[in-house]
Amino acid sequence: MSPRRSSGGAGCIRYVIAIVMAALALFSYLSSKQTNPVTGQDQYVSITQEQEIAIGLQSAPEMINQFDGEDPDPQAQQIVDMIGQELVQSSLANQGDYPFEFHLLADRETINAFALPGGQVFITRALFDRLQTEGQLAGVLAHEIVHVIARHGAERIAETQLTQGLTGAVVLATYDPNDPRTQQTAAVAAMIGQLVNMKFGRDDEIQSDSLGVKIMAQTGYDPRAMIEVMRILDEASAGNRPPEFFSTHPNPENRIAQIEAAIREVFPNGVPDNLRQ
Ligand SMILES: [Zn+2]
């Protein structure tokens, strides 16, 4: 009993440190709660709007490099920029106070669109070329604009900080350097952390689709183009690696049903015929 007890004593201190670590991580996460002025929802964000903008500006050149640089076609670039800015200025997105920049990337292989925190929005030439109407381009950009104004990136950063804090605590509490099996526990803890973040990602996508519908309608676009975008992405993914736009996503059918519900909310008496396509 006594040798066990002494090793239990060291373990006990480790547990106390682990609990304090977990409590600190949880406390700093929960105390970062604030109401988003654009979505009206409570959210947990640990960085300021200025920091978001700085992170976006700093990471943009690397993103542009990764996707073969800015597209050399000035006309196409201008269309992306014009529609993007119009969506921001004519809709609820103008309350967000983010300096938006829209980039058409030269990559003709990767079908993708994404946004960095703070207002840097990107679409690849591969996706741009598959779109048939201005309304569909507006759909893609509106979806990305919501990621920015709803501060999804900042939420992810706060979640990652929480997850790292909690994972660190579990690893510390269960890891025994003399027993290699405990490494498995650490791996499981890390995996759970990833799953938690993945689920948040799905919720973010649904919100971006639904609020994107609203932004489109406020700018005068027929929001049904968002459904067409889903079909285009679905077709593009058939037989191929799924587009990254879809990577954290519920299945397209589910997503289309959610978009249809959002459209009914904006236009309870049916979509008018005179909207831009
Ligand atoms: Zn998205």
Boltz pocket constraint, residues with backbone or C-beta under 6 A from the ligand:
constraints:
  - pocket:
      binder: B
      contacts: [[A, 113], [A, 143], [A, 147], [A, 204], [A, 205], [A, 208], [A, 245]]
      max_distance: 6.0
